[in-house]
Amino acid sequence: ETGVTQSPTHLIKTRGQQVTLRCSSQSGHNTVSWYQQALGQGPQFIFQYYREEENGRGNFPPRFSGLQFPNYSSELNVNALELDDSALYLCASSFRQSGQETQYFGPGTRLLVL
Amino acid sequence: AQSVTQPDIHITVSEGASLELRCNYSYGATPYLFWYVQSPGQGLQLLLKYFSGDTMVQGIKGFEAEFKRSQSSFNLRKPSVHWSDAAEYFCAVGPNAGNMLTFGGGTRLMVKP
């Protein structure tokens, strides 16, 4: 039990639609990262938010966007869904202080795009 | 660019046998290295991490890993595997502790009774 929750657990969308995935971090965690894990692959870093501002981004297009809220929750938004967006989306939170904090992962949201 | 290679996609070991999962990384600076485990339908659980200091690190569930800078490797070991260890294992590297990680493709471990 990491204290990180994600909703929904599963989701089915059609190509071209928009989707919002949610993550609730541990209380006090000021950093949240999102990862995409395609079937049979390792997770890929999408972006990271620190104190409600994006401060790092992987090789993902702008149609992937996010928000982080003061209540330790966050969102991943994906516009104009494509079939290749089908994946497990993981969020991970941590408290940035010494540079040696541990990142805690949620169970993920499995998105299927038809 | 940083990268992580896990050469073994699948490994099968007998229960009670020893285990070694290989991980090679490419990183321009001093790496922060991690091993995670993922059971079916679950998120990622941190097994252990290396930041600096002693090159042999101990983790949870009896796992350990050895950092070898000269070989750019961070192999995971366990002396005696239990059936409950069957899962997917991921090695990861990052610029600091647990953020913006680059993961390997994973090794699926199966345990024979």
Interface residues (C-beta under 8 A of the other chain):
Chain A: T2 V4 T31 S33 Y35 G40 Q41 G42 P43 Q44 F45 Q48 G56 G58 L90 A92 S94 R96 S98 G99 Q100 E101 T102 Q103 Y104 F105 G106 P107 G108
Chain B: V4 Q6 Y36 G41 Q42 G43 L44 Q45 L46 K49 F51 F90 A92 N96 A97 G98 N99 M100 L101 T102 F103 G104 G105 G106
